[in-house]
Amino acid sequence: METYKNIKRPSKEEQELAMQSYDALASVLEQLKSENPEIEIEETEEKIKIPLRVLKLLAKILKVTSQGNPISIVPIATEMTTQAAAEFLGCSRPHLVKLLEEGKIPFAKVGKHRRVKFEDIVKHKEEMKSNQEQLLMDMMKSDEELGLYDS
């Protein structure tokens, strides 16, 4: 799996090409009726069938790229090493292992190594963010009640 450190922002040329491609694909997607439309590669004149859901995902990728944002695609069922999971969460590997051992994030052991599903790491990160937002709201409310913060 490509690490997040290696992901680069698209160049201006890539952004412009992505915008042109997105505009063309978005207008075509509205007209498609088939669940598996056939597309043609102009250079080779080869025709291939692509699931409609994949074409819609490609459109999203093109839109994000055209906005200058880097993108990475990770299959949902991907298993990560503890080091990769810790990097994704922005914490140390020992801290992540502690979370795993406390049962806060599910994991499986392969030999002596722990593996964590990407979807479980994303779920934990979303829960952490939600908890942080709630704590921040509670702090603001408490400050307002004590007269320390004007709303």
C-alpha positions as a Markdown table, in Angstrom:
| # | Residue | x | y | z |
|---|---|---|---|---|
| 1 | Met | 0.0 | 0.0 | 0.0 |
| 2 | Glu | 1.3 | 3.4 | -0.9 |
| 3 | Thr | 2.1 | 5.5 | 2.2 |
| 4 | Tyr | 0.4 | 8.8 | 2.8 |
| 5 | Lys | 3.8 | 10.5 | 2.8 |
| 6 | Asn | 4.3 | 9.7 | -0.9 |
| 7 | Ile | 1.1 | 11.3 | -2.1 |
| 8 | Lys | 1.7 | 14.5 | -4.0 |
| 9 | Arg | -0.6 | 17.3 | -5.1 |
| 10 | Pro | -1.5 | 17.3 | -8.8 |
| 11 | Ser | 0.3 | 19.8 | -11.0 |
| 12 | Lys | -1.5 | 22.7 | -12.7 |
| 13 | Glu | -1.4 | 20.7 | -16.0 |
| 14 | Glu | -3.0 | 17.7 | -14.3 |
| 15 | Gln | -5.6 | 19.9 | -12.6 |
| 16 | Glu | -6.6 | 21.4 | -15.9 |
| 17 | Leu | -6.8 | 18.0 | -17.7 |
| 18 | Ala | -8.8 | 16.6 | -14.8 |
| 19 | Met | -11.3 | 19.5 | -15.0 |
| 20 | Gln | -11.8 | 19.0 | -18.8 |
| 21 | Ser | -12.1 | 15.2 | -18.3 |
| 22 | Tyr | -14.5 | 15.7 | -15.3 |
| 23 | Asp | -16.8 | 18.0 | -17.3 |
| 24 | Ala | -16.9 | 15.6 | -20.2 |
| 25 | Leu | -17.5 | 12.5 | -18.0 |
| 26 | Ala | -20.1 | 14.2 | -15.9 |
| 27 | Ser | -22.2 | 15.2 | -18.9 |
| 28 | Val | -21.9 | 11.7 | -20.3 |
| 29 | Leu | -22.9 | 10.0 | -17.0 |
| 30 | Glu | -26.2 | 11.8 | -17.0 |
| 31 | Gln | -27.1 | 10.2 | -20.4 |
| 32 | Leu | -26.0 | 6.6 | -19.5 |
| 33 | Lys | -28.7 | 4.0 | -19.1 |
| 34 | Ser | -26.6 | 0.8 | -18.9 |
| 35 | Glu | -25.1 | -0.5 | -15.6 |
| 36 | Asn | -22.0 | -1.5 | -17.5 |
| 37 | Pro | -21.4 | 1.0 | -20.3 |
| 38 | Glu | -18.7 | 0.4 | -22.9 |
| 39 | Ile | -16.0 | 3.0 | -23.4 |
| 40 | Glu | -13.4 | 3.2 | -26.1 |
| 41 | Ile | -9.7 | 4.0 | -25.6 |
| 42 | Glu | -9.0 | 6.3 | -28.5 |
| 43 | Glu | -5.3 | 5.5 | -28.7 |
| 44 | Thr | -5.8 | 1.8 | -29.1 |
| 45 | Glu | -9.4 | 1.8 | -30.3 |
| 46 | Glu | -10.0 | -0.9 | -27.7 |
| 47 | Lys | -13.5 | -1.1 | -26.2 |
| 48 | Ile | -14.0 | -2.1 | -22.6 |
| 49 | Lys | -17.0 | -2.3 | -20.3 |
| 50 | Ile | -16.7 | -0.5 | -17.0 |
| 51 | Pro | -19.3 | -0.7 | -14.1 |
| 52 | Leu | -21.3 | 2.5 | -13.8 |
| 53 | Arg | -20.3 | 2.8 | -10.2 |
| 54 | Val | -16.6 | 2.8 | -11.1 |
| 55 | Leu | -17.2 | 5.5 | -13.7 |
| 56 | Lys | -19.0 | 7.6 | -11.1 |
| 57 | Leu | -16.0 | 7.1 | -8.7 |
| 58 | Leu | -13.7 | 8.1 | -11.6 |
| 59 | Ala | -15.7 | 11.3 | -11.9 |
| 60 | Lys | -15.2 | 12.1 | -8.2 |
| 61 | Ile | -11.5 | 11.4 | -8.5 |
| 62 | Leu | -11.3 | 13.8 | -11.5 |
| 63 | Lys | -13.2 | 16.5 | -9.6 |
| 64 | Val | -11.0 | 16.3 | -6.5 |
| 65 | Thr | -7.9 | 16.3 | -8.7 |
| 66 | Ser | -9.1 | 19.3 | -10.7 |
| 67 | Gln | -9.4 | 21.2 | -7.3 |
| 68 | Gly | -5.7 | 20.5 | -6.7 |
| 69 | Asn | -6.2 | 18.0 | -3.9 |
| 70 | Pro | -4.1 | 14.9 | -3.6 |
| 71 | Ile | -6.1 | 11.6 | -3.6 |
| 72 | Ser | -5.5 | 8.1 | -2.5 |
| 73 | Ile | -7.7 | 5.0 | -2.9 |
| 74 | Val | -7.6 | 2.2 | -0.3 |
| 75 | Pro | -9.8 | -0.8 | -0.6 |
| 76 | Ile | -12.1 | -0.9 | 2.4 |
| 77 | Ala | -11.1 | -4.4 | 3.5 |
| 78 | Thr | -7.4 | -3.6 | 3.4 |
| 79 | Glu | -5.5 | -4.7 | 6.5 |
| 80 | Met | -2.8 | -2.4 | 7.8 |
| 81 | Thr | 0.3 | -2.9 | 9.9 |
| 82 | Thr | 0.3 | -1.2 | 13.3 |
| 83 | Gln | 2.9 | 1.3 | 12.0 |
| 84 | Ala | 0.7 | 2.3 | 9.0 |
| 85 | Ala | -2.4 | 2.5 | 11.1 |
| 86 | Ala | -0.5 | 4.7 | 13.7 |
| 87 | Glu | 0.7 | 7.0 | 10.9 |
| 88 | Phe | -2.9 | 7.3 | 9.6 |
| 89 | Leu | -4.2 | 8.2 | 13.1 |
| 90 | Gly | -1.3 | 10.5 | 13.7 |
| 91 | Cys | -0.1 | 8.7 | 16.9 |
| 92 | Ser | 2.8 | 6.5 | 17.9 |
| 93 | Arg | 2.8 | 2.8 | 17.2 |
| 94 | Pro | 3.1 | 2.0 | 21.0 |
| 95 | His | 0.0 | 4.1 | 21.6 |
| 96 | Leu | -1.9 | 2.3 | 18.8 |
| 97 | Val | -0.9 | -1.1 | 20.2 |
| 98 | Lys | -2.2 | 0.1 | 23.6 |
| 99 | Leu | -5.6 | 1.0 | 22.0 |
| 100 | Leu | -5.6 | -2.5 | 20.3 |
| 101 | Glu | -4.9 | -4.3 | 23.5 |
| 102 | Glu | -7.5 | -2.3 | 25.4 |
| 103 | Gly | -10.1 | -3.5 | 22.8 |
| 104 | Lys | -10.8 | 0.0 | 21.5 |
| 105 | Ile | -9.9 | -1.0 | 18.0 |
| 106 | Pro | -10.4 | -4.6 | 16.7 |
| 107 | Phe | -7.4 | -6.4 | 15.3 |
| 108 | Ala | -6.2 | -9.8 | 14.2 |
| 109 | Lys | -2.9 | -11.5 | 14.8 |
| 110 | Val | -1.0 | -13.0 | 12.0 |
| 111 | Gly | 1.8 | -14.9 | 13.7 |
| 112 | Lys | 3.3 | -12.4 | 16.1 |
| 113 | His | 2.1 | -9.4 | 14.1 |
| 114 | Arg | -1.1 | -7.4 | 14.6 |
| 115 | Arg | -3.2 | -6.4 | 11.6 |
| 116 | Val | -5.9 | -3.8 | 11.7 |
| 117 | Lys | -8.7 | -3.3 | 9.1 |
| 118 | Phe | -8.6 | 0.1 | 7.4 |
| 119 | Glu | -12.3 | 0.5 | 8.0 |
| 120 | Asp | -11.8 | 0.0 | 11.7 |
| 121 | Ile | -9.1 | 2.7 | 11.8 |
| 122 | Val | -11.3 | 5.1 | 9.9 |
| 123 | Lys | -14.2 | 4.4 | 12.3 |
| 124 | His | -12.0 | 5.0 | 15.3 |
| 125 | Lys | -10.7 | 8.3 | 13.8 |
| 126 | Glu | -14.3 | 9.5 | 13.2 |
| 127 | Glu | -15.2 | 8.5 | 16.8 |
| 128 | Met | -12.2 | 10.4 | 18.1 |
| 129 | Lys | -13.1 | 13.5 | 16.1 |
| 130 | Ser | -16.7 | 13.4 | 17.2 |
| 131 | Asn | -15.6 | 13.1 | 20.9 |
| 132 | Gln | -13.2 | 16.0 | 20.4 |
| 133 | Glu | -16.0 | 18.1 | 19.0 |
| 134 | Gln | -18.3 | 17.2 | 21.8 |
| 135 | Leu | -15.7 | 18.0 | 24.4 |
| 136 | Leu | -15.0 | 21.4 | 22.8 |
| 137 | Met | -18.7 | 22.2 | 22.8 |
| 138 | Asp | -18.9 | 21.2 | 26.5 |
| 139 | Met | -16.0 | 23.5 | 27.3 |
| 140 | Met | -17.5 | 26.4 | 25.4 |
| 141 | Lys | -20.8 | 25.9 | 27.2 |
| 142 | Ser | -19.1 | 25.7 | 30.6 |
| 143 | Asp | -17.1 | 28.9 | 29.8 |
| 144 | Glu | -20.4 | 30.7 | 28.8 |
| 145 | Glu | -22.1 | 29.6 | 32.1 |
| 146 | Leu | -19.1 | 30.9 | 34.1 |
| 147 | Gly | -19.1 | 34.2 | 32.1 |
| 148 | Leu | -15.7 | 33.5 | 30.7 |
| 149 | Tyr | -16.8 | 33.4 | 27.1 |
| 150 | Asp | -19.2 | 35.7 | 25.3 |
| 151 | Ser | -21.3 | 34.1 | 22.6 |
